[in-house]
Amino acid sequence: MAGGVKFTTSTIEDSWNTYRKPIDSGTDLDDLRDANDKYGFYTWGSINPTNAPGSYMVLLTINDNNQGNQIVWGNTNQKLYLRRANSGTWTSWAEK
C-alpha cells in the first residue's frame, strides 16, 4: 500500500485499550455528561452500571451544547440504544 496507512491488529488493540474506559456496577451512566473529561468510549462486562440497558456493552458519550448524548451497542442481542439529556434530564433508552 504505497503512501497509505497500514494498521496491524496490535495497533488497533493498543489504540482501543488506550482510549476506552472500563466501568463497573458502581458507575451511574447518568453522571457521564457532567464534565468534559467524561466524554468518550466506555465498556463493561457482566456487572451492569446503573442506568445501563444491558451487559457486555460499549458506550459512546458526547456533548451537544451542554446536552449529553449516549449511544450504546453490543451484547448478544446486537441492539443499538440511544438517549439524550434534555435540560439535564435523561430520556429513556430508545432501541434501534
Secondary structure, 3 states (H helix, E strand, C coil): CCCCCCCCHHHHHHHHHHHEEECCCCCEHHHCCCCHHHCEEEEECCCCCECCCCCCEEEEEEEECCEEEEEEEECCCCEEEEEEEECCEECCCEEC
